[in-house]
Amino acid sequence: MTNTREYTRVGVVNPFDAPVYFTDETDSTMIDARILAERGEPDGTVIFAGMQTAGRGRIAGRVWESAPHESLLCTVIFRRKPDPVITLRTGLAVAQTYSRFIPSRGDIAVKWPNDVLFRGKKLAGILCESDGSTILVAAGLNLAQKSFPEHLADKASSLRLAREAFSGQTVFPSLPLPADVLPVFLTELSSALAEPFWNRKLSSLLWKRNEPVRFVSGDPDTGETVNGTVSGIGQTGELLISTGSAEAPGVRSFWSGEISY
């Protein structure tokens, strides 16, 4: 991995008391964060970009598509031991970030394990990786998109489109730039990482909670298909699905997999 990339340090407020760097275009802020971590940057260091050309999702083969300066694309470096619930805590922070810019009214939800939705459409995605001593927390938040490619049109949304859904009901200030949203997200992330009742708060935002779902455990292409009702989230981040009936109740726990749209 090349270690010669240059980044611009910017004056974004960071509650983790660490540097914030910016690059106008990159393949992936996750790669940038790994380089910065190798250079010895401290806990809480942030890198964000105007554009990503090779962003990726949690599942192999899925990419994160983004036009220039339409999304907040960032990765935070944490010098900490692996945390099994950091992705979900980050999801809580992202959901609360969006709620600062629009009236949520129950429209914002966290789709287990790593997406944030507005009325069932994806607003943001989260990807966390750890090498045992450092955790990289990457987040992509859709902000300014007016539309999406045909294959995403019925699956994706943005802060702009979410605001338009309240047109005529609420007068909003101008659409914030990624650099405006970043300090809000970092503040919410700091709070979510310290939140002792994260599980309760996240469960209240859980997509499809108390609704019947089709869940594919493990690999989405080969995993077991489970039909049931989403019950909540366990203390170690597992998704709880009720697969029984009133006569024969039963709840199963899953640590990997995906709820089908």
CYANA upper distance limits for C-alpha pairs under 8 A (distance plus 0.5 A):
  1 MET  CA     35 ILE  CA      8.41
  2 THR  CA     35 ILE  CA      8.35
  3 ASN  CA     35 ILE  CA      6.49
  6 GLU  CA     23 THR  CA      8.48
  7 TYR  CA     21 TYR  CA      6.37
  7 TYR  CA     22 PHE  CA      6.32
  7 TYR  CA     23 THR  CA      6.11
  8 THR  CA     21 TYR  CA      5.79
  8 THR  CA     22 PHE  CA      5.66
  8 THR  CA     23 THR  CA      6.96
  9 ARG  CA     19 PRO  CA      7.34
  9 ARG  CA     20 VAL  CA      6.26
  9 ARG  CA     21 TYR  CA      4.83
  9 ARG  CA     22 PHE  CA      6.81
 10 VAL  CA     19 PRO  CA      8.33
 10 VAL  CA     20 VAL  CA      6.33
 10 VAL  CA     21 TYR  CA      6.29
 10 VAL  CA     22 PHE  CA      7.24
 11 GLY  CA     20 VAL  CA      7.61
 12 VAL  CA     20 VAL  CA      6.89
 12 VAL  CA    179 ALA  CA      7.75
 12 VAL  CA    182 LEU  CA      8.24
 12 VAL  CA    183 PRO  CA      6.98
 13 VAL  CA    183 PRO  CA      6.12
 14 ASN  CA     18 ALA  CA      6.98
 14 ASN  CA     19 PRO  CA      8.02
 14 ASN  CA     20 VAL  CA      7.75
 14 ASN  CA    183 PRO  CA      6.71
 14 ASN  CA    186 LEU  CA      6.95
 14 ASN  CA    187 THR  CA      7.93
 15 PRO  CA    186 LEU  CA      7.19
 15 PRO  CA    187 THR  CA      6.54
 15 PRO  CA    190 SER  CA      7.43
 16 PHE  CA     43 ASP  CA      7.98
 16 PHE  CA     44 GLY  CA      5.56
 16 PHE  CA     45 THR  CA      8.17
 16 PHE  CA    186 LEU  CA      8.46
 16 PHE  CA    190 SER  CA      7.76
 17 ASP  CA     44 GLY  CA      7.48
 18 ALA  CA     42 PRO  CA      7.03
 18 ALA  CA     43 ASP  CA      7.34
 18 ALA  CA     44 GLY  CA      5.89
 18 ALA  CA     45 THR  CA      5.49
 18 ALA  CA     46 VAL  CA      8.13
 19 PRO  CA     44 GLY  CA      8.13
 19 PRO  CA     45 THR  CA      5.60
 19 PRO  CA     46 VAL  CA      6.95
 20 VAL  CA     45 THR  CA      6.41
 20 VAL  CA     46 VAL  CA      5.16
 20 VAL  CA     47 ILE  CA      6.38
 20 VAL  CA     48 PHE  CA      8.34
 21 TYR  CA     45 THR  CA      8.45
 21 TYR  CA     46 VAL  CA      6.54
 21 TYR  CA     47 ILE  CA      5.15
 21 TYR  CA     48 PHE  CA      6.91
 22 PHE  CA     47 ILE  CA      6.15
 22 PHE  CA     48 PHE  CA      5.55
 22 PHE  CA     49 ALA  CA      6.12
 22 PHE  CA     50 GLY  CA      8.43
 23 THR  CA     47 ILE  CA      8.14
 23 THR  CA     48 PHE  CA      7.04
 23 THR  CA     49 ALA  CA      5.38
 23 THR  CA     50 GLY  CA      7.15
 24 ASP  CA     49 ALA  CA      5.82
 24 ASP  CA     50 GLY  CA      5.08
 24 ASP  CA     51 MET  CA      6.81
 25 GLU  CA     49 ALA  CA      6.46
 25 GLU  CA     50 GLY  CA      6.16
 25 GLU  CA     51 MET  CA      5.23
 25 GLU  CA     52 GLN  CA      6.50
 25 GLU  CA     53 THR  CA      8.18
 26 THR  CA     32 ASP  CA      8.45
 26 THR  CA     49 ALA  CA      7.24
 26 THR  CA     51 MET  CA      6.81
 26 THR  CA     52 GLN  CA      5.57
 26 THR  CA     53 THR  CA      6.79
 26 THR  CA     54 ALA  CA      8.40
 27 ASP  CA     31 ILE  CA      8.16
 27 ASP  CA     52 GLN  CA      5.57
 27 ASP  CA     53 THR  CA      5.06
 27 ASP  CA     54 ALA  CA      5.10
 27 ASP  CA     55 GLY  CA      7.06
 28 SER  CA     32 ASP  CA      7.04
 28 SER  CA     52 GLN  CA      6.10
 28 SER  CA     53 THR  CA      7.39
 28 SER  CA     54 ALA  CA      6.18
 28 SER  CA     55 GLY  CA      5.71
 29 THR  CA     33 ALA  CA      6.44
 29 THR  CA     47 ILE  CA      6.96
 29 THR  CA     48 PHE  CA      6.95
 29 THR  CA     49 ALA  CA      7.32
 29 THR  CA     52 GLN  CA      8.00
 29 THR  CA     55 GLY  CA      8.39
 29 THR  CA     73 LEU  CA      7.63
 29 THR  CA     74 CYS  CA      6.42
 29 THR  CA     75 THR  CA      6.26
 29 THR  CA    138 ALA  CA      7.88
 30 MET  CA     34 ARG  CA      6.78
 30 MET  CA     74 CYS  CA      8.36
 30 MET  CA     75 THR  CA      6.36
 30 MET  CA    136 LEU  CA      7.53
 30 MET  CA    137 VAL  CA      8.47
 30 MET  CA    138 ALA  CA      6.81
 31 ILE  CA     35 ILE  CA      6.89
 32 ASP  CA     36 LEU  CA      6.73
 32 ASP  CA     47 ILE  CA      7.61
 33 ALA  CA     37 ALA  CA      6.49
 33 ALA  CA     46 VAL  CA      8.00
 33 ALA  CA     47 ILE  CA      6.86
 33 ALA  CA     75 THR  CA      6.77
 33 ALA  CA     76 VAL  CA      7.62
 33 ALA  CA     77 ILE  CA      7.01
 33 ALA  CA    136 LEU  CA      7.60
 34 ARG  CA     38 GLU  CA      6.73
 34 ARG  CA    136 LEU  CA      8.15
 35 ILE  CA     39 ARG  CA      6.87
 36 LEU  CA     40 GLY  CA      7.09
 36 LEU  CA     41 GLU  CA      6.29
 37 ALA  CA     41 GLU  CA      5.82
 37 ALA  CA     42 PRO  CA      8.12
 37 ALA  CA     77 ILE  CA      7.45
 41 GLU  CA     45 THR  CA      6.94
 42 PRO  CA     77 ILE  CA      8.08
 42 PRO  CA     78 PHE  CA      8.23
 42 PRO  CA     79 ARG  CA      7.60
 43 ASP  CA     77 ILE  CA      6.38
 43 ASP  CA     78 PHE  CA      5.16
 43 ASP  CA     79 ARG  CA      5.39
 43 ASP  CA     80 ARG  CA      8.43
 44 GLY  CA     76 VAL  CA      6.53
 44 GLY  CA     77 ILE  CA      5.82
 44 GLY  CA     78 PHE  CA      5.87
 44 GLY  CA     79 ARG  CA      8.22
 45 THR  CA     76 VAL  CA      6.24
 45 THR  CA     77 ILE  CA      5.75
 45 THR  CA     78 PHE  CA      7.91
 46 VAL  CA     74 CYS  CA      7.44
 46 VAL  CA     75 THR  CA      6.30
 46 VAL  CA     76 VAL  CA      5.00
 46 VAL  CA     77 ILE  CA      6.84
 47 ILE  CA     74 CYS  CA      6.05
 47 ILE  CA     75 THR  CA      6.03
 47 ILE  CA     76 VAL  CA      7.12
 48 PHE  CA     72 LEU  CA      7.75
 48 PHE  CA     73 LEU  CA      5.94
 48 PHE  CA     74 CYS  CA      4.54
 48 PHE  CA     75 THR  CA      7.01
 49 ALA  CA     72 LEU  CA      7.96
 49 ALA  CA     73 LEU  CA      6.11
 49 ALA  CA     74 CYS  CA      6.98
 50 GLY  CA     68 PRO  CA      6.22
 50 GLY  CA     69 HIS  CA      5.24
 50 GLY  CA     70 GLU  CA      8.33
 50 GLY  CA     71 SER  CA      8.10
 50 GLY  CA     72 LEU  CA      8.13
 50 GLY  CA     73 LEU  CA      7.68
 51 MET  CA     66 SER  CA      7.10
 51 MET  CA     67 ALA  CA      6.94
 51 MET  CA     68 PRO  CA      5.20
 51 MET  CA     69 HIS  CA      6.60
 51 MET  CA     71 SER  CA      8.47
 51 MET  CA     73 LEU  CA      7.97
 52 GLN  CA     65 GLU  CA      8.20
 52 GLN  CA     66 SER  CA      6.97
 52 GLN  CA     67 ALA  CA      8.45
 52 GLN  CA     68 PRO  CA      8.34
 52 GLN  CA     73 LEU  CA      8.10
 53 THR  CA     65 GLU  CA      8.10
 53 THR  CA     66 SER  CA      8.18
 54 ALA  CA     63 VAL  CA      7.64
 54 ALA  CA     64 TRP  CA      7.76
 54 ALA  CA     65 GLU  CA      8.48
 55 GLY  CA     63 VAL  CA      6.20
 55 GLY  CA     64 TRP  CA      5.21
 55 GLY  CA     65 GLU  CA      7.38
 56 ARG  CA     60 ALA  CA      8.45
 56 ARG  CA     61 GLY  CA      8.22
 56 ARG  CA     62 ARG  CA      6.36
 56 ARG  CA     63 VAL  CA      4.56
 56 ARG  CA     64 TRP  CA      5.48
 57 GLY  CA     61 GLY  CA      8.23
 57 GLY  CA     62 ARG  CA      5.65
 57 GLY  CA     63 VAL  CA      5.93
 57 GLY  CA     64 TRP  CA      6.68
 57 GLY  CA    125 GLY  CA      8.01
 57 GLY  CA    126 ILE  CA      8.29
 57 GLY  CA    127 LEU  CA      7.24
 58 ARG  CA     62 ARG  CA      7.87
 58 ARG  CA    126 ILE  CA      8.29
 58 ARG  CA    127 LEU  CA      6.43
 66 SER  CA     70 GLU  CA      7.48
 66 SER  CA     71 SER  CA      7.38
 67 ALA  CA     71 SER  CA      8.26
 69 HIS  CA    144 ALA  CA      8.48
 69 HIS  CA    178 PRO  CA      7.81
 70 GLU  CA    142 ASN  CA      7.18
 70 GLU  CA    143 LEU  CA      6.19
 70 GLU  CA    144 ALA  CA      5.20
 70 GLU  CA    145 GLN  CA      6.41
 70 GLU  CA    178 PRO  CA      8.19
 71 SER  CA    140 GLY  CA      7.11
 71 SER  CA    141 LEU  CA      5.91
 71 SER  CA    142 ASN  CA      5.10
 71 SER  CA    143 LEU  CA      5.54
 71 SER  CA    144 ALA  CA      7.13
 71 SER  CA    145 GLN  CA      8.39
 71 SER  CA    178 PRO  CA      6.83
 72 LEU  CA    139 ALA  CA      8.21
 72 LEU  CA    140 GLY  CA      6.16
 72 LEU  CA    141 LEU  CA      5.51
 72 LEU  CA    142 ASN  CA      7.16
 72 LEU  CA    143 LEU  CA      7.53
 72 LEU  CA    178 PRO  CA      5.25
 72 LEU  CA    179 ALA  CA      8.15
 72 LEU  CA    181 VAL  CA      7.87
 72 LEU  CA    182 LEU  CA      7.57
 73 LEU  CA    138 ALA  CA      8.17
 73 LEU  CA    139 ALA  CA      6.57
 73 LEU  CA    140 GLY  CA      5.11
 73 LEU  CA    141 LEU  CA      7.08
 73 LEU  CA    178 PRO  CA      8.50
 74 CYS  CA    138 ALA  CA      6.19
 74 CYS  CA    139 ALA  CA      6.08
 74 CYS  CA    140 GLY  CA      7.07
 75 THR  CA    136 LEU  CA      6.92
 75 THR  CA    137 VAL  CA      5.76
 75 THR  CA    138 ALA  CA      4.52
 75 THR  CA    139 ALA  CA      6.78
 76 VAL  CA    136 LEU  CA      6.25
 76 VAL  CA    137 VAL  CA      5.57
 76 VAL  CA    138 ALA  CA      6.91
 77 ILE  CA    134 THR  CA      7.49
 77 ILE  CA    135 ILE  CA      6.57
 77 ILE  CA    136 LEU  CA      5.44
 77 ILE  CA    137 VAL  CA      7.10
 78 PHE  CA    134 THR  CA      6.09
 78 PHE  CA    135 ILE  CA      5.52
 78 PHE  CA    136 LEU  CA      6.81
 78 PHE  CA    137 VAL  CA      8.24
 79 ARG  CA    133 SER  CA      6.53
 79 ARG  CA    134 THR  CA      5.01
 79 ARG  CA    135 ILE  CA      6.91
 80 ARG  CA    132 GLY  CA      8.42
 80 ARG  CA    133 SER  CA      5.85
 80 ARG  CA    134 THR  CA      5.82
 80 ARG  CA    135 ILE  CA      6.82
 81 LYS  CA    132 GLY  CA      6.22
 81 LYS  CA    133 SER  CA      5.39
 81 LYS  CA    134 THR  CA      7.02
 81 LYS  CA    135 ILE  CA      7.80
 82 PRO  CA    130 SER  CA      6.64
 82 PRO  CA    131 ASP  CA      8.39
 82 PRO  CA    132 GLY  CA      6.31
 82 PRO  CA    133 SER  CA      7.45
 82 PRO  CA    134 THR  CA      8.01
 82 PRO  CA    135 ILE  CA      7.14
 84 PRO  CA    236 THR  CA      7.09
 84 PRO  CA    237 GLY  CA      7.34
 85 VAL  CA     89 ARG  CA      6.68
 85 VAL  CA    236 THR  CA      6.83
 85 VAL  CA    237 GLY  CA      5.84
 86 ILE  CA     90 THR  CA      6.50
 86 ILE  CA    128 CYS  CA      8.19
 86 ILE  CA    193 LEU  CA      7.90
 87 THR  CA     91 GLY  CA      6.71
 87 THR  CA    113 PRO  CA      7.69
 87 THR  CA    114 ASN  CA      6.77
 87 THR  CA    126 ILE  CA      7.28
 87 THR  CA    127 LEU  CA      7.56
 87 THR  CA    128 CYS  CA      6.69
 87 THR  CA    137 VAL  CA      8.14
 88 LEU  CA     92 LEU  CA      6.80
 88 LEU  CA    112 TRP  CA      8.14
 88 LEU  CA    113 PRO  CA      6.89
 88 LEU  CA    114 ASN  CA      7.05
 88 LEU  CA    202 LEU  CA      8.22
 88 LEU  CA    237 GLY  CA      7.55
 89 ARG  CA     93 ALA  CA      6.87
 89 ARG  CA    189 LEU  CA      7.99
 89 ARG  CA    192 ALA  CA      6.08
 89 ARG  CA    193 LEU  CA      6.69
 89 ARG  CA    198 TRP  CA      7.25
 89 ARG  CA    202 LEU  CA      8.36
 90 THR  CA     94 VAL  CA      6.65
 90 THR  CA    126 ILE  CA      7.97
 90 THR  CA    137 VAL  CA      8.50
 90 THR  CA    189 LEU  CA      6.55
 90 THR  CA    192 ALA  CA      7.47
 90 THR  CA    193 LEU  CA      8.23
 91 GLY  CA     95 ALA  CA      6.63
 91 GLY  CA    110 VAL  CA      6.83
 91 GLY  CA    114 ASN  CA      6.73
 91 GLY  CA    115 ASP  CA      7.30
 91 GLY  CA    116 VAL  CA      7.04
 91 GLY  CA    126 ILE  CA      7.61
 92 LEU  CA     96 GLN  CA      6.69
 92 LEU  CA    110 VAL  CA      7.67
 92 LEU  CA    189 LEU  CA      8.47
 92 LEU  CA    192 ALA  CA      7.18
 92 LEU  CA    198 TRP  CA      8.22
 92 LEU  CA    201 LYS  CA      8.26
 92 LEU  CA    202 LEU  CA      6.44
 93 ALA  CA     97 THR  CA      6.56
 93 ALA  CA    185 PHE  CA      7.05
 93 ALA  CA    188 GLU  CA      5.36
 93 ALA  CA    189 LEU  CA      5.35
 93 ALA  CA    191 SER  CA      8.22
 93 ALA  CA    192 ALA  CA      6.29
 94 VAL  CA     98 TYR  CA      6.92
 94 VAL  CA    116 VAL  CA      7.66
 94 VAL  CA    124 ALA  CA      8.16
 94 VAL  CA    141 LEU  CA      8.44
 94 VAL  CA    185 PHE  CA      6.90
 94 VAL  CA    188 GLU  CA      7.93
 94 VAL  CA    189 LEU  CA      8.09
 95 ALA  CA     99 SER  CA      6.82
 95 ALA  CA    108 ILE  CA      7.00
 95 ALA  CA    109 ALA  CA      7.37
 95 ALA  CA    110 VAL  CA      7.41
 95 ALA  CA    116 VAL  CA      6.78
 96 GLN  CA    100 ARG  CA      6.97
 96 GLN  CA    188 GLU  CA      7.27
 97 THR  CA    101 PHE  CA      7.72
 97 THR  CA    181 VAL  CA      8.30
 97 THR  CA    184 VAL  CA      6.75
 97 THR  CA    185 PHE  CA      5.96
 97 THR  CA    188 GLU  CA      6.99
 98 TYR  CA    102 ILE  CA      6.90
 98 TYR  CA    104 SER  CA      8.40
 98 TYR  CA    108 ILE  CA      8.40
 98 TYR  CA    159 LEU  CA      7.87
 99 SER  CA    103 PRO  CA      6.62
 99 SER  CA    104 SER  CA      5.93
 99 SER  CA    108 ILE  CA      8.07
101 PHE  CA    159 LEU  CA      8.46
102 ILE  CA    159 LEU  CA      8.40
102 ILE  CA    162 ALA  CA      8.00
102 ILE  CA    163 ARG  CA      6.79
104 SER  CA    108 ILE  CA      6.20
106 GLY  CA    205 LEU  CA      8.29
107 ASP  CA    117 LEU  CA      8.46
107 ASP  CA    118 PHE  CA      5.98
107 ASP  CA    119 ARG  CA      5.68
108 ILE  CA    116 VAL  CA      7.62
108 ILE  CA    117 LEU  CA      6.12
108 ILE  CA    118 PHE  CA      5.20
108 ILE  CA    119 ARG  CA      7.06
108 ILE  CA    205 LEU  CA      7.71
109 ALA  CA    116 VAL  CA      6.26
109 ALA  CA    117 LEU  CA      5.68
109 ALA  CA    118 PHE  CA      7.02
109 ALA  CA    119 ARG  CA      8.26
109 ALA  CA    120 GLY  CA      8.29
109 ALA  CA    205 LEU  CA      5.40
109 ALA  CA    206 LEU  CA      6.14
109 ALA  CA    207 TRP  CA      5.67
110 VAL  CA    114 ASN  CA      7.85
110 VAL  CA    115 ASP  CA      6.37
110 VAL  CA    116 VAL  CA      5.02
110 VAL  CA    117 LEU  CA      6.68
110 VAL  CA    202 LEU  CA      7.93
110 VAL  CA    205 LEU  CA      6.29
110 VAL  CA    206 LEU  CA      5.54
110 VAL  CA    207 TRP  CA      6.01
111 LYS  CA    115 ASP  CA      5.52
111 LYS  CA    116 VAL  CA      6.32
111 LYS  CA    117 LEU  CA      7.31
111 LYS  CA    206 LEU  CA      6.72
111 LYS  CA    207 TRP  CA      5.53
111 LYS  CA    259 ILE  CA      8.33
112 TRP  CA    206 LEU  CA      7.69
112 TRP  CA    207 TRP  CA      7.86
112 TRP  CA    239 LEU  CA      7.75
112 TRP  CA    258 GLU  CA      7.79
112 TRP  CA    259 ILE  CA      7.89
113 PRO  CA    258 GLU  CA      8.07
114 ASN  CA    125 GLY  CA      6.42
114 ASN  CA    126 ILE  CA      5.66
114 ASN  CA    127 LEU  CA      7.58
115 ASP  CA    122 LYS  CA      7.22
115 ASP  CA    123 LEU  CA      8.03
115 ASP  CA    124 ALA  CA      6.19
115 ASP  CA    125 GLY  CA      5.08
115 ASP  CA    126 ILE  CA      6.79
116 VAL  CA    122 LYS  CA      6.42
116 VAL  CA    123 LEU  CA      6.02
116 VAL  CA    124 ALA  CA      5.57
116 VAL  CA    125 GLY  CA      6.95
117 LEU  CA    121 LYS  CA      5.51
117 LEU  CA    122 LYS  CA      4.86
117 LEU  CA    123 LEU  CA      5.53
117 LEU  CA    124 ALA  CA      7.46
117 LEU  CA    157 SER  CA      8.32
118 PHE  CA    122 LYS  CA      6.89
118 PHE  CA    123 LEU  CA      6.73
118 PHE  CA    157 SER  CA      7.35
118 PHE  CA    162 ALA  CA      7.46
120 GLY  CA    155 LYS  CA      8.04
120 GLY  CA    207 TRP  CA      8.48
121 LYS  CA    154 ASP  CA      7.60
121 LYS  CA    155 LYS  CA      5.30
121 LYS  CA    156 ALA  CA      5.18
121 LYS  CA    157 SER  CA      6.01
122 LYS  CA    155 LYS  CA      6.50
122 LYS  CA    156 ALA  CA      4.90
122 LYS  CA    157 SER  CA      6.07
122 LYS  CA    158 SER  CA      8.34
123 LEU  CA    141 LEU  CA      6.70
123 LEU  CA    142 ASN  CA      5.98
123 LEU  CA    156 ALA  CA      6.75
123 LEU  CA    157 SER  CA      5.68
123 LEU  CA    158 SER  CA      5.87
123 LEU  CA    159 LEU  CA      7.89
124 ALA  CA    139 ALA  CA      7.63
124 ALA  CA    140 GLY  CA      5.92
124 ALA  CA    141 LEU  CA      4.94
124 ALA  CA    142 ASN  CA      6.46
125 GLY  CA    139 ALA  CA      6.34
125 GLY  CA    140 GLY  CA      5.93
125 GLY  CA    141 LEU  CA      7.37
126 ILE  CA    137 VAL  CA      7.87
126 ILE  CA    138 ALA  CA      6.18
126 ILE  CA    139 ALA  CA      5.05
126 ILE  CA    140 GLY  CA      7.08
127 LEU  CA    137 VAL  CA      6.68
127 LEU  CA    138 ALA  CA      5.60
127 LEU  CA    139 ALA  CA      6.96
128 CYS  CA    135 ILE  CA      7.40
128 CYS  CA    136 LEU  CA      6.02
128 CYS  CA    137 VAL  CA      5.07
128 CYS  CA    138 ALA  CA      6.50
129 GLU  CA    135 ILE  CA      6.19
129 GLU  CA    136 LEU  CA      5.73
129 GLU  CA    137 VAL  CA      7.30
130 SER  CA    134 THR  CA      6.07
130 SER  CA    135 ILE  CA      4.84
130 SER  CA    136 LEU  CA      6.75
131 ASP  CA    135 ILE  CA      7.38
141 LEU  CA    158 SER  CA      8.33
142 ASN  CA    157 SER  CA      7.59
142 ASN  CA    158 SER  CA      5.18
142 ASN  CA    159 LEU  CA      6.81
143 LEU  CA    158 SER  CA      5.50
143 LEU  CA    159 LEU  CA      5.04
143 LEU  CA    160 ARG  CA      6.50
143 LEU  CA    176 PRO  CA      8.47
143 LEU  CA    177 LEU  CA      8.38
143 LEU  CA    178 PRO  CA      8.04
144 ALA  CA    158 SER  CA      6.91
144 ALA  CA    159 LEU  CA      6.92
144 ALA  CA    160 ARG  CA      5.82
144 ALA  CA    175 LEU  CA      7.95
145 GLN  CA    157 SER  CA      8.19
145 GLN  CA    158 SER  CA      6.31
145 GLN  CA    159 LEU  CA      8.28
145 GLN  CA    160 ARG  CA      6.99
145 GLN  CA    161 LEU  CA      7.84
146 LYS  CA    158 SER  CA      8.19
146 LYS  CA    160 ARG  CA      7.24
146 LYS  CA    161 LEU  CA      6.98
147 SER  CA    153 ALA  CA      7.56
147 SER  CA    157 SER  CA      8.45
148 PHE  CA    152 LEU  CA      6.32
148 PHE  CA    153 ALA  CA      5.60
148 PHE  CA    156 ALA  CA      7.63
148 PHE  CA    157 SER  CA      8.48
149 PRO  CA    153 ALA  CA      6.38
150 GLU  CA    154 ASP  CA      8.43
152 LEU  CA    156 ALA  CA      6.19
153 ALA  CA    157 SER  CA      8.45
157 SER  CA    161 LEU  CA      6.68
157 SER  CA    162 ALA  CA      7.45
158 SER  CA    162 ALA  CA      6.52
159 LEU  CA    163 ARG  CA      6.62
160 ARG  CA    164 GLU  CA      6.82
160 ARG  CA    175 LEU  CA      7.58
161 LEU  CA    165 ALA  CA      6.93
162 ALA  CA    166 PHE  CA      7.74
163 ARG  CA    167 SER  CA      7.27
163 ARG  CA    172 PHE  CA      8.30
166 PHE  CA    170 THR  CA      6.67
167 SER  CA    171 VAL  CA      8.32
176 PRO  CA    180 ASP  CA      6.15
176 PRO  CA    181 VAL  CA      6.99
177 LEU  CA    181 VAL  CA      6.96
178 PRO  CA    182 LEU  CA      6.56
179 ALA  CA    183 PRO  CA      7.87
180 ASP  CA    184 VAL  CA      7.91
181 VAL  CA    185 PHE  CA      6.73
182 LEU  CA    186 LEU  CA      6.67
183 PRO  CA    187 THR  CA      6.57
184 VAL  CA    188 GLU  CA      6.72
185 PHE  CA    189 LEU  CA      6.46
186 LEU  CA    190 SER  CA      6.56
187 THR  CA    191 SER  CA      6.87
188 GLU  CA    192 ALA  CA      6.54
189 LEU  CA    193 LEU  CA      6.58
190 SER  CA    194 ALA  CA      7.03
191 SER  CA    195 GLU  CA      6.44
192 ALA  CA    198 TRP  CA      7.17
197 PHE  CA    201 LYS  CA      6.91
198 TRP  CA    202 LEU  CA      6.37
199 ASN  CA    203 SER  CA      6.49
199 ASN  CA    233 ILE  CA      7.18
199 ASN  CA    234 GLY  CA      7.84
199 ASN  CA    235 GLN  CA      7.11
199 ASN  CA    237 GLY  CA      8.44
200 ARG  CA    204 SER  CA      6.92
201 LYS  CA    205 LEU  CA      7.31
202 LEU  CA    206 LEU  CA      6.63
202 LEU  CA    233 ILE  CA      8.40
203 SER  CA    209 ARG  CA      8.22
203 SER  CA    232 GLY  CA      5.97
203 SER  CA    233 ILE  CA      6.55
206 LEU  CA    232 GLY  CA      7.68
208 LYS  CA    212 PRO  CA      7.90
208 LYS  CA    213 VAL  CA      7.83
208 LYS  CA    230 VAL  CA      6.86
209 ARG  CA    229 THR  CA      7.88
209 ARG  CA    230 VAL  CA      5.39
209 ARG  CA    231 SER  CA      6.48
209 ARG  CA    232 GLY  CA      6.99
210 ASN  CA    229 THR  CA      6.23
210 ASN  CA    230 VAL  CA      5.74
210 ASN  CA    231 SER  CA      6.25
211 GLU  CA    229 THR  CA      5.70
211 GLU  CA    230 VAL  CA      6.47
212 PRO  CA    227 ASN  CA      7.73
212 PRO  CA    228 GLY  CA      5.87
212 PRO  CA    229 THR  CA      4.70
212 PRO  CA    230 VAL  CA      7.15
213 VAL  CA    227 ASN  CA      6.40
213 VAL  CA    228 GLY  CA      6.17
213 VAL  CA    229 THR  CA      6.34
213 VAL  CA    230 VAL  CA      7.45
213 VAL  CA    259 ILE  CA      7.33
213 VAL  CA    260 SER  CA      7.72
214 ARG  CA    225 THR  CA      7.35
214 ARG  CA    226 VAL  CA      6.37
214 ARG  CA    227 ASN  CA      5.26
214 ARG  CA    228 GLY  CA      7.29
214 ARG  CA    259 ILE  CA      6.63
214 ARG  CA    260 SER  CA      6.21
215 PHE  CA    225 THR  CA      6.18
215 PHE  CA    226 VAL  CA      5.53
215 PHE  CA    227 ASN  CA      6.72
215 PHE  CA    228 GLY  CA      8.33
215 PHE  CA    257 GLY  CA      7.67
215 PHE  CA    258 GLU  CA      6.30
215 PHE  CA    259 ILE  CA      5.01
215 PHE  CA    260 SER  CA      6.44
216 VAL  CA    220 PRO  CA      6.23
216 VAL  CA    223 GLY  CA      6.13
216 VAL  CA    224 GLU  CA      6.03
216 VAL  CA    225 THR  CA      4.99
216 VAL  CA    226 VAL  CA      6.65
216 VAL  CA    257 GLY  CA      5.97
216 VAL  CA    258 GLU  CA      5.93
216 VAL  CA    259 ILE  CA      6.97
216 VAL  CA    260 SER  CA      7.79
217 SER  CA    223 GLY  CA      5.50
217 SER  CA    224 GLU  CA      5.82
217 SER  CA    225 THR  CA      7.00
217 SER  CA    226 VAL  CA      7.98
217 SER  CA    254 PHE  CA      7.49
217 SER  CA    256 SER  CA      6.45
217 SER  CA    257 GLY  CA      4.46
217 SER  CA    258 GLU  CA      6.89
218 GLY  CA    222 THR  CA      8.20
218 GLY  CA    223 GLY  CA      5.59
218 GLY  CA    224 GLU  CA      7.91
218 GLY  CA    256 SER  CA      5.50
218 GLY  CA    257 GLY  CA      4.84
218 GLY  CA    258 GLU  CA      8.19
219 ASP  CA    223 GLY  CA      5.39
219 ASP  CA    256 SER  CA      8.48
219 ASP  CA    257 GLY  CA      6.81
220 PRO  CA    257 GLY  CA      6.99
220 PRO  CA    258 GLU  CA      7.20
223 GLY  CA    257 GLY  CA      8.21
226 VAL  CA    243 THR  CA      8.38
227 ASN  CA    243 THR  CA      7.18
228 GLY  CA    241 ILE  CA      6.42
228 GLY  CA    242 SER  CA      5.90
228 GLY  CA    243 THR  CA      5.03
228 GLY  CA    244 GLY  CA      8.03
229 THR  CA    241 ILE  CA      5.88
229 THR  CA    242 SER  CA      5.51
229 THR  CA    243 THR  CA      7.09
230 VAL  CA    239 LEU  CA      8.17
230 VAL  CA    240 LEU  CA      6.63
230 VAL  CA    241 ILE  CA      5.07
230 VAL  CA    242 SER  CA      6.79
231 SER  CA    239 LEU  CA      8.36
231 SER  CA    240 LEU  CA      5.77
231 SER  CA    241 ILE  CA      5.80
231 SER  CA    242 SER  CA      6.58
231 SER  CA    251 VAL  CA      8.44
232 GLY  CA    239 LEU  CA      6.77
232 GLY  CA    240 LEU  CA      5.74
232 GLY  CA    241 ILE  CA      7.85
233 ILE  CA    237 GLY  CA      6.33
233 ILE  CA    238 GLU  CA      6.06
233 ILE  CA    239 LEU  CA      5.30
233 ILE  CA    240 LEU  CA      6.08
234 GLY  CA    238 GLU  CA      5.49
234 GLY  CA    239 LEU  CA      6.88
234 GLY  CA    240 LEU  CA      7.11
234 GLY  CA    253 SER  CA      8.34
237 GLY  CA    255 TRP  CA      7.65
238 GLU  CA    253 SER  CA      6.36
238 GLU  CA    254 PHE  CA      5.75
238 GLU  CA    255 TRP  CA      5.24
238 GLU  CA    256 SER  CA      8.39
239 LEU  CA    253 SER  CA      6.14
239 LEU  CA    254 PHE  CA      5.65
239 LEU  CA    255 TRP  CA      6.99
240 LEU  CA    251 VAL  CA      6.85
240 LEU  CA    252 ARG  CA      6.24
240 LEU  CA    253 SER  CA      5.29
240 LEU  CA    254 PHE  CA      7.11
241 ILE  CA    251 VAL  CA      5.94
241 ILE  CA    252 ARG  CA      5.84
241 ILE  CA    253 SER  CA      7.04
242 SER  CA    249 PRO  CA      7.81
242 SER  CA    250 GLY  CA      6.15
242 SER  CA    251 VAL  CA      4.72
242 SER  CA    252 ARG  CA      6.80
243 THR  CA    249 PRO  CA      7.74
243 THR  CA    250 GLY  CA      6.16
243 THR  CA    251 VAL  CA      6.41
243 THR  CA    252 ARG  CA      7.51
244 GLY  CA    248 ALA  CA      5.90
244 GLY  CA    249 PRO  CA      4.78
244 GLY  CA    250 GLY  CA      5.19
244 GLY  CA    251 VAL  CA      7.59
245 SER  CA    249 PRO  CA      5.53
245 SER  CA    250 GLY  CA      8.06
